[in-house]
């Protein structure tokens, strides 16, 4: 039960990060400022979302696969 609440909180936090990113894209006018905001929000939102998915999945092969995908994206993301 606690795992469900923890994962829900992390996924909700990721959605809030992404919502701030959308607001930031509309707020900033310059191309480079928009690129910076998009990269930061995508990275933090994705990592938080995947952490919530891993907590929800528990200790299984699915979690290992999600962890490997998360590491791949973390290393290849700007």
mmCIF file of the N, C-alpha and C atoms, coordinates in Angstrom:
data_MODEL
# 
_entry.id   MODEL 
# 
loop_
_atom_site.group_PDB 
_atom_site.id 
_atom_site.type_symbol 
_atom_site.label_atom_id 
_atom_site.label_alt_id 
_atom_site.label_comp_id 
_atom_site.label_asym_id 
_atom_site.label_entity_id 
_atom_site.label_seq_id 
_atom_site.pdbx_PDB_ins_code 
_atom_site.Cartn_x 
_atom_site.Cartn_y 
_atom_site.Cartn_z 
_atom_site.occupancy 
_atom_site.B_iso_or_equiv 
_atom_site.pdbx_formal_charge 
_atom_site.auth_seq_id 
_atom_site.auth_comp_id 
_atom_site.auth_asym_id 
_atom_site.auth_atom_id 
_atom_site.pdbx_PDB_model_num 
ATOM 1   N N  . UNK A 1 1  ? 0.816  -1.190 0.000   1.00 0.00 ? 1  UNK A N  1 
ATOM 2   C CA . UNK A 1 1  ? 0.000  0.000  0.000   1.00 0.00 ? 1  UNK A CA 1 
ATOM 3   C C  . UNK A 1 1  ? 0.866  1.262  0.000   1.00 0.00 ? 1  UNK A C  1 
ATOM 4   N N  . UNK A 1 2  ? 1.923  1.242  0.804   1.00 0.00 ? 2  UNK A N  1 
ATOM 5   C CA . UNK A 1 2  ? 2.808  2.410  0.856   1.00 0.00 ? 2  UNK A CA 1 
ATOM 6   C C  . UNK A 1 2  ? 3.531  2.584  -0.471  1.00 0.00 ? 2  UNK A C  1 
ATOM 7   N N  . UNK A 1 3  ? 3.807  1.457  -1.136  1.00 0.00 ? 3  UNK A N  1 
ATOM 8   C CA . UNK A 1 3  ? 4.473  1.515  -2.438  1.00 0.00 ? 3  UNK A CA 1 
ATOM 9   C C  . UNK A 1 3  ? 3.604  2.224  -3.467  1.00 0.00 ? 3  UNK A C  1 
ATOM 10  N N  . UNK A 1 4  ? 2.302  2.009  -3.391  1.00 0.00 ? 4  UNK A N  1 
ATOM 11  C CA . UNK A 1 4  ? 1.373  2.661  -4.307  1.00 0.00 ? 4  UNK A CA 1 
ATOM 12  C C  . UNK A 1 4  ? 1.376  4.173  -4.095  1.00 0.00 ? 4  UNK A C  1 
ATOM 13  N N  . UNK A 1 5  ? 1.375  4.604  -2.839  1.00 0.00 ? 5  UNK A N  1 
ATOM 14  C CA . UNK A 1 5  ? 1.398  6.037  -2.544  1.00 0.00 ? 5  UNK A CA 1 
ATOM 15  C C  . UNK A 1 5  ? 2.720  6.684  -2.946  1.00 0.00 ? 5  UNK A C  1 
ATOM 16  N N  . UNK A 1 6  ? 3.828  5.981  -2.700  1.00 0.00 ? 6  UNK A N  1 
ATOM 17  C CA . UNK A 1 6  ? 5.138  6.533  -3.069  1.00 0.00 ? 6  UNK A CA 1 
ATOM 18  C C  . UNK A 1 6  ? 5.262  6.677  -4.579  1.00 0.00 ? 6  UNK A C  1 
ATOM 19  N N  . UNK A 1 7  ? 4.841  5.666  -5.306  1.00 0.00 ? 7  UNK A N  1 
ATOM 20  C CA . UNK A 1 7  ? 4.943  5.742  -6.765  1.00 0.00 ? 7  UNK A CA 1 
ATOM 21  C C  . UNK A 1 7  ? 3.983  6.794  -7.321  1.00 0.00 ? 7  UNK A C  1 
ATOM 22  N N  . UNK A 1 8  ? 2.812  6.897  -6.744  1.00 0.00 ? 8  UNK A N  1 
ATOM 23  C CA . UNK A 1 8  ? 1.868  7.917  -7.173  1.00 0.00 ? 8  UNK A CA 1 
ATOM 24  C C  . UNK A 1 8  ? 2.401  9.321  -6.935  1.00 0.00 ? 8  UNK A C  1 
ATOM 25  N N  . UNK A 1 9  ? 3.061  9.523  -5.799  1.00 0.00 ? 9  UNK A N  1 
ATOM 26  C CA . UNK A 1 9  ? 3.647  10.824 -5.508  1.00 0.00 ? 9  UNK A CA 1 
ATOM 27  C C  . UNK A 1 9  ? 4.757  11.167 -6.497  1.00 0.00 ? 9  UNK A C  1 
ATOM 28  N N  . UNK A 1 10 ? 5.594  10.194 -6.826  1.00 0.00 ? 10 UNK A N  1 
ATOM 29  C CA . UNK A 1 10 ? 6.683  10.448 -7.774  1.00 0.00 ? 10 UNK A CA 1 
ATOM 30  C C  . UNK A 1 10 ? 6.150  10.728 -9.176  1.00 0.00 ? 10 UNK A C  1 
ATOM 31  N N  . UNK A 1 11 ? 5.146  9.999  -9.594  1.00 0.00 ? 11 UNK A N  1 
ATOM 32  C CA . UNK A 1 11 ? 4.574  10.230 -10.921 1.00 0.00 ? 11 UNK A CA 1 
ATOM 33  C C  . UNK A 1 11 ? 3.868  11.580 -10.961 1.00 0.00 ? 11 UNK A C  1 
ATOM 34  N N  . UNK A 1 12 ? 3.198  11.950 -9.893  1.00 0.00 ? 12 UNK A N  1 
ATOM 35  C CA . UNK A 1 12 ? 2.568  13.262 -9.820  1.00 0.00 ? 12 UNK A CA 1 
ATOM 36  C C  . UNK A 1 12 ? 3.607  14.378 -9.852  1.00 0.00 ? 12 UNK A C  1 
ATOM 37  N N  . UNK A 1 13 ? 4.721  14.187 -9.152  1.00 0.00 ? 13 UNK A N  1 
ATOM 38  C CA . UNK A 1 13 ? 5.802  15.179 -9.182  1.00 0.00 ? 13 UNK A CA 1 
ATOM 39  C C  . UNK A 1 13 ? 6.364  15.320 -10.595 1.00 0.00 ? 13 UNK A C  1 
ATOM 40  N N  . UNK A 1 14 ? 6.487  14.215 -11.318 1.00 0.00 ? 14 UNK A N  1 
ATOM 41  C CA . UNK A 1 14 ? 6.982  14.269 -12.690 1.00 0.00 ? 14 UNK A CA 1 
ATOM 42  C C  . UNK A 1 14 ? 6.017  15.041 -13.583 1.00 0.00 ? 14 UNK A C  1 
ATOM 43  N N  . UNK A 1 15 ? 4.730  14.829 -13.395 1.00 0.00 ? 15 UNK A N  1 
ATOM 44  C CA . UNK A 1 15 ? 3.748  15.566 -14.187 1.00 0.00 ? 15 UNK A CA 1 
ATOM 45  C C  . UNK A 1 15 ? 3.779  17.053 -13.873 1.00 0.00 ? 15 UNK A C  1 
ATOM 46  N N  . UNK A 1 16 ? 4.034  17.402 -12.620 1.00 0.00 ? 16 UNK A N  1 
ATOM 47  C CA . UNK A 1 16 ? 4.149  18.818 -12.249 1.00 0.00 ? 16 UNK A CA 1 
ATOM 48  C C  . UNK A 1 16 ? 5.390  19.428 -12.894 1.00 0.00 ? 16 UNK A C  1 
ATOM 49  N N  . UNK A 1 17 ? 6.515  18.704 -12.888 1.00 0.00 ? 17 UNK A N  1 
ATOM 50  C CA . UNK A 1 17 ? 7.725  19.187 -13.569 1.00 0.00 ? 17 UNK A CA 1 
ATOM 51  C C  . UNK A 1 17 ? 7.435  19.437 -15.046 1.00 0.00 ? 17 UNK A C  1 
ATOM 52  N N  . UNK A 1 18 ? 6.752  18.504 -15.667 1.00 0.00 ? 18 UNK A N  1 
ATOM 53  C CA . UNK A 1 18 ? 6.460  18.653 -17.097 1.00 0.00 ? 18 UNK A CA 1 
ATOM 54  C C  . UNK A 1 18 ? 5.494  19.810 -17.359 1.00 0.00 ? 18 UNK A C  1 
ATOM 55  N N  . UNK A 1 19 ? 4.562  20.042 -16.447 1.00 0.00 ? 19 UNK A N  1 
ATOM 56  C CA . UNK A 1 19 ? 3.648  21.176 -16.600 1.00 0.00 ? 19 UNK A CA 1 
ATOM 57  C C  . UNK A 1 19 ? 4.410  22.500 -16.482 1.00 0.00 ? 19 UNK A C  1 
ATOM 58  N N  . UNK A 1 20 ? 5.360  22.572 -15.559 1.00 0.00 ? 20 UNK A N  1 
ATOM 59  C CA . UNK A 1 20 ? 6.199  23.772 -15.462 1.00 0.00 ? 20 UNK A CA 1 
ATOM 60  C C  . UNK A 1 20 ? 7.020  23.959 -16.734 1.00 0.00 ? 20 UNK A C  1 
ATOM 61  N N  . UNK A 1 21 ? 7.423  22.869 -17.344 1.00 0.00 ? 21 UNK A N  1 
ATOM 62  C CA . UNK A 1 21 ? 8.174  22.951 -18.593 1.00 0.00 ? 21 UNK A CA 1 
ATOM 63  C C  . UNK A 1 21 ? 7.338  23.520 -19.723 1.00 0.00 ? 21 UNK A C  1 
ATOM 64  N N  . UNK A 1 22 ? 6.091  23.113 -19.792 1.00 0.00 ? 22 UNK A N  1 
ATOM 65  C CA . UNK A 1 22 ? 5.205  23.658 -20.825 1.00 0.00 ? 22 UNK A CA 1 
ATOM 66  C C  . UNK A 1 22 ? 4.997  25.148 -20.588 1.00 0.00 ? 22 UNK A C  1 
ATOM 67  N N  . UNK A 1 23 ? 4.807  25.534 -19.334 1.00 0.00 ? 23 UNK A N  1 
ATOM 68  C CA . UNK A 1 23 ? 4.652  26.957 -19.020 1.00 0.00 ? 23 UNK A CA 1 
ATOM 69  C C  . UNK A 1 23 ? 5.931  27.724 -19.343 1.00 0.00 ? 23 UNK A C  1 
ATOM 70  N N  . UNK A 1 24 ? 7.081  27.107 -19.107 1.00 0.00 ? 24 UNK A N  1 
ATOM 71  C CA . UNK A 1 24 ? 8.358  27.754 -19.410 1.00 0.00 ? 24 UNK A CA 1 
ATOM 72  C C  . UNK A 1 24 ? 8.581  27.951 -20.892 1.00 0.00 ? 24 UNK A C  1 
ATOM 73  N N  . UNK A 1 25 ? 8.114  27.016 -21.694 1.00 0.00 ? 25 UNK A N  1 
ATOM 74  C CA . UNK A 1 25 ? 8.249  27.159 -23.141 1.00 0.00 ? 25 UNK A CA 1 
ATOM 75  C C  . UNK A 1 25 ? 7.462  28.367 -23.634 1.00 0.00 ? 25 UNK A C  1 
ATOM 76  N N  . UNK A 1 26 ? 6.279  28.575 -23.077 1.00 0.00 ? 26 UNK A N  1 
ATOM 77  C CA . UNK A 1 26 ? 5.480  29.725 -23.488 1.00 0.00 ? 26 UNK A CA 1 
ATOM 78  C C  . UNK A 1 26 ? 5.992  31.038 -22.889 1.00 0.00 ? 26 UNK A C  1 
ATOM 79  N N  . UNK A 1 27 ? 6.669  30.951 -21.739 1.00 0.00 ? 27 UNK A N  1 
ATOM 80  C CA . UNK A 1 27 ? 7.137  32.164 -21.067 1.00 0.00 ? 27 UNK A CA 1 
ATOM 81  C C  . UNK A 1 27 ? 8.370  32.743 -21.742 1.00 0.00 ? 27 UNK A C  1 
ATOM 82  N N  . UNK A 1 28 ? 9.320  31.887 -22.069 1.00 0.00 ? 28 UNK A N  1 
ATOM 83  C CA . UNK A 1 28 ? 10.572 32.361 -22.651 1.00 0.00 ? 28 UNK A CA 1 
ATOM 84  C C  . UNK A 1 28 ? 10.412 32.586 -24.145 1.00 0.00 ? 28 UNK A C  1 
ATOM 85  N N  . UNK A 1 29 ? 11.047 33.634 -24.639 1.00 0.00 ? 29 UNK A N  1 
ATOM 86  C CA . UNK A 1 29 ? 10.892 33.995 -26.049 1.00 0.00 ? 29 UNK A CA 1 
ATOM 87  C C  . UNK A 1 29 ? 12.056 33.537 -26.921 1.00 0.00 ? 29 UNK A C  1 
ATOM 88  N N  . UNK A 1 30 ? 13.239 33.443 -26.351 1.00 0.00 ? 30 UNK A N  1 
ATOM 89  C CA . UNK A 1 30 ? 14.409 33.095 -27.141 1.00 0.00 ? 30 UNK A CA 1 
ATOM 90  C C  . UNK A 1 30 ? 14.502 31.608 -27.432 1.00 0.00 ? 30 UNK A C  1 
ATOM 91  N N  . UNK A 1 31 ? 15.127 31.295 -28.559 1.00 0.00 ? 31 UNK A N  1 
ATOM 92  C CA . UNK A 1 31 ? 15.281 29.904 -28.971 1.00 0.00 ? 31 UNK A CA 1 
ATOM 93  C C  . UNK A 1 31 ? 16.119 29.115 -27.973 1.00 0.00 ? 31 UNK A C  1 
ATOM 94  N N  . UNK A 1 32 ? 17.250 29.656 -27.560 1.00 0.00 ? 32 UNK A N  1 
ATOM 95  C CA . UNK A 1 32 ? 18.153 28.931 -26.667 1.00 0.00 ? 32 UNK A CA 1 
ATOM 96  C C  . UNK A 1 32 ? 17.573 28.775 -25.268 1.00 0.00 ? 32 UNK A C  1 
ATOM 97  N N  . UNK A 1 33 ? 16.824 29.765 -24.813 1.00 0.00 ? 33 UNK A N  1 
ATOM 98  C CA . UNK A 1 33 ? 16.165 29.637 -23.510 1.00 0.00 ? 33 UNK A CA 1 
ATOM 99  C C  . UNK A 1 33 ? 15.119 28.525 -23.544 1.00 0.00 ? 33 UNK A C  1 
ATOM 100 N N  . UNK A 1 34 ? 14.391 28.429 -24.636 1.00 0.00 ? 34 UNK A N  1 
ATOM 101 C CA . UNK A 1 34 ? 13.384 27.365 -24.761 1.00 0.00 ? 34 UNK A CA 1 
ATOM 102 C C  . UNK A 1 34 ? 14.042 25.986 -24.823 1.00 0.00 ? 34 UNK A C  1 
ATOM 103 N N  . UNK A 1 35 ? 15.152 25.897 -25.529 1.00 0.00 ? 35 UNK A N  1 
ATOM 104 C CA . UNK A 1 35 ? 15.861 24.619 -25.609 1.00 0.00 ? 35 UNK A CA 1 
ATOM 105 C C  . UNK A 1 35 ? 16.375 24.210 -24.229 1.00 0.00 ? 35 UNK A C  1 
ATOM 106 N N  . UNK A 1 36 ? 16.907 25.156 -23.462 1.00 0.00 ? 36 UNK A N  1 
ATOM 107 C CA . UNK A 1 36 ? 17.427 24.869 -22.127 1.00 0.00 ? 36 UNK A CA 1 
ATOM 108 C C  . UNK A 1 36 ? 16.313 24.370 -21.213 1.00 0.00 ? 36 UNK A C  1 
ATOM 109 N N  . UNK A 1 37 ? 15.202 25.072 -21.211 1.00 0.00 ? 37 UNK A N  1 
ATOM 110 C CA . UNK A 1 37 ? 14.072 24.676 -20.362 1.00 0.00 ? 37 UNK A CA 1 
ATOM 111 C C  . UNK A 1 37 ? 13.556 23.302 -20.763 1.00 0.00 ? 37 UNK A C  1 
ATOM 112 N N  . UNK A 1 38 ? 13.439 23.059 -22.056 1.00 0.00 ? 38 UNK A N  1 
ATOM 113 C CA . UNK A 1 38 ? 12.927 21.776 -22.525 1.00 0.00 ? 38 UNK A CA 1 
ATOM 114 C C  . UNK A 1 38 ? 13.842 20.624 -22.109 1.00 0.00 ? 38 UNK A C  1 
ATOM 115 N N  . UNK A 1 39 ? 15.142 20.801 -22.248 1.00 0.00 ? 39 UNK A N  1 
ATOM 116 C CA . UNK A 1 39 ? 16.084 19.738 -21.885 1.00 0.00 ? 39 UNK A CA 1 
ATOM 117 C C  . UNK A 1 39 ? 16.068 19.461 -20.392 1.00 0.00 ? 39 UNK A C  1 
ATOM 118 N N  . UNK A 1 40 ? 16.037 20.509 -19.591 1.00 0.00 ? 40 UNK A N  1 
ATOM 119 C CA . UNK A 1 40 ? 16.036 20.316 -18.132 1.00 0.00 ? 40 UNK A CA 1 
ATOM 120 C C  . UNK A 1 40 ? 14.768 19.620 -17.663 1.00 0.00 ? 40 UNK A C  1 
ATOM 121 N N  . UNK A 1 41 ? 13.635 20.103 -18.150 1.00 0.00 ? 41 UNK A N  1 
ATOM 122 C CA . UNK A 1 41 ? 12.362 19.546 -17.701 1.00 0.00 ? 41 UNK A CA 1 
ATOM 123 C C  . UNK A 1 41 ? 12.187 18.119 -18.203 1.00 0.00 ? 41 UNK A C  1 
ATOM 124 N N  . UNK A 1 42 ? 12.607 17.863 -19.420 1.00 0.00 ? 42 UNK A N  1 
ATOM 125 C CA . UNK A 1 42 ? 12.475 16.503 -19.942 1.00 0.00 ? 42 UNK A CA 1 
ATOM 126 C C  . UNK A 1 42 ? 13.312 15.530 -19.119 1.00 0.00 ? 42 UNK A C  1 
ATOM 127 N N  . UNK A 1 43 ? 14.520 15.916 -18.786 1.00 0.00 ? 43 UNK A N  1 
ATOM 128 C CA . UNK A 1 43 ? 15.392 15.032 -18.022 1.00 0.00 ? 43 UNK A CA 1 
ATOM 129 C C  . UNK A 1 43 ? 14.847 14.775 -16.621 1.00 0.00 ? 43 UNK A C  1 
ATOM 130 N N  . UNK A 1 44 ? 14.517 15.828 -15.905 1.00 0.00 ? 44 UNK A N  1 
ATOM 131 C CA . UNK A 1 44 ? 14.032 15.668 -14.534 1.00 0.00 ? 44 UNK A CA 1 
ATOM 132 C C  . UNK A 1 44 ? 12.674 14.964 -14.524 1.00 0.00 ? 44 UNK A C  1 
ATOM 133 N N  . UNK A 1 45 ? 11.786 15.344 -15.419 1.00 0.00 ? 45 UNK A N  1 
ATOM 134 C CA . UNK A 1 45 ? 10.475 14.707 -15.475 1.00 0.00 ? 45 UNK A CA 1 
ATOM 135 C C  . UNK A 1 45 ? 10.553 13.237 -15.834 1.00 0.00 ? 45 UNK A C  1 
ATOM 136 N N  . UNK A 1 46 ? 11.398 12.912 -16.803 1.00 0.00 ? 46 UNK A N  1 
ATOM 137 C CA . UNK A 1 46 ? 11.537 11.510 -17.213 1.00 0.00 ? 46 UNK A CA 1 
ATOM 138 C C  . UNK A 1 46 ? 12.132 10.660 -16.102 1.00 0.00 ? 46 UNK A C  1 
ATOM 139 N N  . UNK A 1 47 ? 13.188 11.156 -15.458 1.00 0.00 ? 47 UNK A N  1 
ATOM 140 C CA . UNK A 1 47 ? 13.823 10.379 -14.397 1.00 0.00 ? 47 UNK A CA 1 
ATOM 141 C C  . UNK A 1 47 ? 12.882 10.182 -13.209 1.00 0.00 ? 47 UNK A C  1 
ATOM 142 N N  . UNK A 1 48 ? 12.134 11.206 -12.870 1.00 0.00 ? 48 UNK A N  1 
ATOM 143 C CA . UNK A 1 48 ? 11.188 11.076 -11.770 1.00 0.00 ? 48 UNK A CA 1 
ATOM 144 C C  . UNK A 1 48 ? 10.053 10.126 -12.135 1.00 0.00 ? 48 UNK A C  1 
ATOM 145 N N  . UNK A 1 49 ? 9.580  10.211 -13.363 1.00 0.00 ? 49 UNK A N  1 
ATOM 146 C CA . UNK A 1 49 ? 8.514  9.317  -13.817 1.00 0.00 ? 49 UNK A CA 1 
ATOM 147 C C  . UNK A 1 49 ? 8.985  7.861  -13.798 1.00 0.00 ? 49 UNK A C  1 
ATOM 148 N N  . UNK A 1 50 ? 10.173 7.617  -14.285 1.00 0.00 ? 50 UNK A N  1 
ATOM 149 C CA . UNK A 1 50 ? 10.677 6.242  -14.313 1.00 0.00 ? 50 UNK A CA 1 
ATOM 150 C C  . UNK A 1 50 ? 10.957 5.718  -12.904 1.00 0.00 ? 50 UNK A C  1 
ATOM 151 N N  . UNK A 1 51 ? 11.368 6.597  -11.997 1.00 0.00 ? 51 UNK A N  1 
ATOM 152 C CA . UNK A 1 51 ? 11.550 6.174  -10.609 1.00 0.00 ? 51 UNK A CA 1 
ATOM 153 C C  . UNK A 1 51 ? 10.209 5.747  -10.018 1.00 0.00 ? 51 UNK A C  1 
ATOM 154 N N  . UNK A 1 52 ? 9.160  6.494  -10.319 1.00 0.00 ? 52 UNK A N  1 
ATOM 155 C CA . UNK A 1 52 ? 7.829  6.109  -9.842  1.00 0.00 ? 52 UNK A CA 1 
ATOM 156 C C  . UNK A 1 52 ? 7.361  4.794  -10.437 1.00 0.00 ? 52 UNK A C  1 
ATOM 157 N N  . UNK A 1 53 ? 7.650  4.573  -11.707 1.00 0.00 ? 53 UNK A N  1 
ATOM 158 C CA . UNK A 1 53 ? 7.272  3.311  -12.350 1.00 0.00 ? 53 UNK A CA 1 
ATOM 159 C C  . UNK A 1 53 ? 8.049  2.149  -11.732 1.00 0.00 ? 53 UNK A C  1 
ATOM 160 N N  . UNK A 1 54 ? 9.319  2.372  -11.419 1.00 0.00 ? 54 UNK A N  1 
ATOM 161 C CA . UNK A 1 54 ? 10.114 1.301  -10.803 1.00 0.00 ? 54 UNK A CA 1 
ATOM 162 C C  . UNK A 1 54 ? 9.618  0.983  -9.396  1.00 0.00 ? 54 UNK A C  1 
ATOM 163 N N  . UNK A 1 55 ? 9.241  1.996  -8.634  1.00 0.00 ? 55 UNK A N  1 
ATOM 164 C CA . UNK A 1 55 ? 8.704  1.746  -7.297  1.00 0.00 ? 55 UNK A CA 1 
ATOM 165 C C  . UNK A 1 55 ? 7.378  0.999  -7.397  1.00 0.00 ? 55 UNK A C  1 
ATOM 166 N N  . UNK A 1 56 ? 6.553  1.381  -8.348  1.00 0.00 ? 56 UNK A N  1 
ATOM 167 C CA . UNK A 1 56 ? 5.265  0.709  -8.531  1.00 0.00 ? 56 UNK A CA 1 
ATOM 168 C C  . UNK A 1 56 ? 5.444  -0.746 -8.953  1.00 0.00 ? 56 UNK A C  1 
ATOM 169 N N  . UNK A 1 57 ? 6.438  -1.009 -9.807  1.00 0.00 ? 57 UNK A N  1 
ATOM 170 C CA . UNK A 1 57 ? 6.657  -2.366 -10.308 1.00 0.00 ? 57 UNK A CA 1 
ATOM 171 C C  . UNK A 1 57 ? 7.249  -3.322 -9.294  1.00 0.00 ? 57 UNK A C  1 
ATOM 172 N N  . UNK A 1 58 ? 7.880  -2.780 -8.256  1.00 0.00 ? 58 UNK A N  1 
ATOM 173 C CA . UNK A 1 58 ? 8.506  -3.652 -7.270  1.00 0.00 ? 58 UNK A CA 1 
ATOM 174 C C  . UNK A 1 58 ? 9.817  -4.215 -7.793  1.00 0.00 ? 58 UNK A C  1 
ATOM 175 N N  . UNK A 1 59 ? 10.309 -5.239 -7.130  1.00 0.00 ? 59 UNK A N  1 
ATOM 176 C CA . UNK A 1 59 ? 11.571 -5.857 -7.501  1.00 0.00 ? 59 UNK A CA 1 
ATOM 177 C C  . UNK A 1 59 ? 11.289 -7.004 -8.464  1.00 0.00 ? 59 UNK A C  1 
ATOM 178 N N  . UNK A 1 60 ? 11.490 -6.740 -9.773  1.00 0.00 ? 60 UNK A N  1 
ATOM 179 C CA . UNK A 1 60 ? 11.205 -7.762 -10.779 1.00 0.00 ? 60 UNK A CA 1 
ATOM 180 C C  . UNK A 1 60 ? 12.059 -7.502 -12.019 1.00 0.00 ? 60 UNK A C  1 
ATOM 181 N N  . UNK A 1 61 ? 11.882 -8.348 -13.015 1.00 0.00 ? 61 UNK A N  1 
ATOM 182 C CA . UNK A 1 61 ? 12.600 -8.163 -14.276 1.00 0.00 ? 61 UNK A CA 1 
ATOM 183 C C  . UNK A 1 61 ? 12.131 -6.906 -14.990 1.00 0.00 ? 61 UNK A C  1 
ATOM 184 N N  . UNK A 1 62 ? 10.856 -6.585 -14.822 1.00 0.00 ? 62 UNK A N  1 
ATOM 185 C CA . UNK A 1 62 ? 10.324 -5.363 -15.414 1.00 0.00 ? 62 UNK A CA 1 
ATOM 186 C C  . UNK A 1 62 ? 11.061 -4.135 -14.886 1.00 0.00 ? 62 UNK A C  1 
ATOM 187 N N  . UNK A 1 63 ? 11.321 -4.114 -13.595 1.00 0.00 ? 63 UNK A N  1 
ATOM 188 C CA . UNK A 1 63 ? 12.036 -2.985 -12.993 1.00 0.00 ? 63 UNK A CA 1 
ATOM 189 C C  . UNK A 1 63 ? 13.463 -2.903 -13.522 1.00 0.00 ? 63 UNK A C  1 
ATOM 190 N N  . UNK A 1 64 ? 14.090 -4.046 -13.722 1.00 0.00 ? 64 UNK A N  1 
ATOM 191 C CA . UNK A 1 64 ? 15.447 -4.044 -14.282 1.00 0.00 ? 64 UNK A CA 1 
ATOM 192 C C  . UNK A 1 64 ? 15.447 -3.488 -15.701 1.00 0.00 ? 64 UNK A C  1 
ATOM 193 N N  . UNK A 1 65 ? 14.461 -3.850 -16.487 1.00 0.00 ? 65 UNK A N  1 
ATOM 194 C CA . UNK A 1 65 ? 14.365 -3.327 -17.854 1.00 0.00 ? 65 UNK A CA 1 
ATOM 195 C C  . UNK A 1 65 ? 14.130 -1.822 -17.851 1.00 0.00 ? 65 UNK A C  1 
ATOM 196 N N  . UNK A 1 66 ? 13.253 -1.354 -16.970 1.00 0.00 ? 66 UNK A N  1 
ATOM 197 C CA . UNK A 1 66 ? 12.995 0.087  -16.870 1.00 0.00 ? 66 UNK A CA 1 
ATOM 198 C C  . UNK A 1 66 ? 14.245 0.819  -16.405 1.00 0.00 ? 66 UNK A C  1 
ATOM 199 N N  . UNK A 1 67 ? 14.995 0.222  -15.478 1.00 0.00 ? 67 UNK A N  1 
ATOM 200 C CA . UNK A 1 67 ? 16.243 0.822  -15.004 1.00 0.00 ? 67 UNK A CA 1 
ATOM 201 C C  . UNK A 1 67 ? 17.259 0.941  -16.138 1.00 0.00 ? 67 UNK A C  1 
ATOM 202 N N  . UNK A 1 68 ? 17.384 -0.094 -16.961 1.00 0.00 ? 68 UNK A N  1 
ATOM 203 C CA . UNK A 1 68 ? 18.323 -0.048 -18.079 1.00 0.00 ? 68 UNK A CA 1 
ATOM 204 C C  . UNK A 1 68 ? 17.913 1.007  -19.109 1.00 0.00 ? 68 UNK A C  1 
ATOM 205 N N  . UNK A 1 69 ? 16.628 1.123  -19.380 1.00 0.00 ? 69 UNK A N  1 
ATOM 206 C CA . UNK A 1 69 ? 16.145 2.155  -20.301 1.00 0.00 ? 69 UNK A CA 1 
ATOM 207 C C  . UNK A 1 69 ? 16.409 3.536  -19.720 1.00 0.00 ? 69 UNK A C  1 
ATOM 208 N N  . UNK A 1 70 ? 16.186 3.698  -18.433 1.00 0.00 ? 70 UNK A N  1 
ATOM 209 C CA . UNK A 1 70 ? 16.420 4.973  -17.765 1.00 0.00 ? 70 UNK A CA 1 
ATOM 210 C C  . UNK A 1 70 ? 17.892 5.356  -17.820 1.00 0.00 ? 70 UNK A C  1 
ATOM 211 N N  . UNK A 1 71 ? 18.767 4.414  -17.578 1.00 0.00 ? 71 UNK A N  1 
ATOM 212 C CA . UNK A 1 71 ? 20.205 4.691  -17.652 1.00 0.00 ? 71 UNK A CA 1 
ATOM 213 C C  . UNK A 1 71 ? 20.620 5.057  -19.066 1.00 0.00 ? 71 UNK A C  1 
ATOM 214 N N  . UNK A 1 72 ? 20.081 4.375  -20.060 1.00 0.00 ? 72 UNK A N  1 
ATOM 215 C CA . UNK A 1 72 ? 20.389 4.676  -21.448 1.00 0.00 ? 72 UNK A CA 1 
ATOM 216 C C  . UNK A 1 72 ? 19.962 6.098  -21.795 1.00 0.00 ? 72 UNK A C  1 
ATOM 217 N N  . UNK A 1 73 ? 18.759 6.465  -21.406 1.00 0.00 ? 73 UNK A N  1 
ATOM 218 C CA . UNK A 1 73 ? 18.273 7.814  -21.688 1.00 0.00 ? 73 UNK A CA 1 
ATOM 219 C C  . UNK A 1 73 ? 19.074 8.859  -20.916 1.00 0.00 ? 73 UNK A C  1 
ATOM 220 N N  . UNK A 1 74 ? 19.445 8.556  -19.668 1.00 0.00 ? 74 UNK A N  1 
ATOM 221 C CA . UNK A 1 74 ? 20.219 9.499  -18.858 1.00 0.00 ? 74 UNK A CA 1 
ATOM 222 C C  . UNK A 1 74 ? 21.597 9.755  -19.471 1.00 0.00 ? 74 UNK A C  1 
ATOM 223 N N  . UNK A 1 75 ? 22.201 8.730  -20.047 1.00 0.00 ? 75 UNK A N  1 
ATOM 224 C CA . UNK A 1 75 ? 23.524 8.905  -20.650 1.00 0.00 ? 75 UNK A CA 1 
ATOM 225 C C  . UNK A 1 75 ? 23.473 9.563  -22.015 1.00 0.00 ? 75 UNK A C  1 
ATOM 226 N N  . UNK A 1 76 ? 22.390 9.364  -22.753 1.00 0.00 ? 76 UNK A N  1 
ATOM 227 C CA . UNK A 1 76 ? 22.315 9.911  -24.108 1.00 0.00 ? 76 UNK A CA 1 
ATOM 228 C C  . UNK A 1 76 ? 21.569 11.238 -24.195 1.00 0.00 ? 76 UNK A C  1 
ATOM 229 N N  . UNK A 1 77 ? 20.887 11.625 -23.136 1.00 0.00 ? 77 UNK A N  1 
ATOM 230 C CA . UNK A 1 77 ? 20.143 12.890 -23.121 1.00 0.00 ? 77 UNK A CA 1 
ATOM 231 C C  . UNK A 1 77 ? 21.113 14.057 -22.925 1.00 0.00 ? 77 UNK A C  1 
ATOM 232 N N  . UNK A 1 78 ? 20.849 15.190 -23.560 1.00 0.00 ? 78 UNK A N  1 
ATOM 233 C CA . UNK A 1 78 ? 21.800 16.312 -23.440 1.00 0.00 ? 78 UNK A CA 1 
ATOM 234 C C  . UNK A 1 78 ? 21.922 16.838 -22.031 1.00 0.00 ? 78 UNK A C  1 
# 
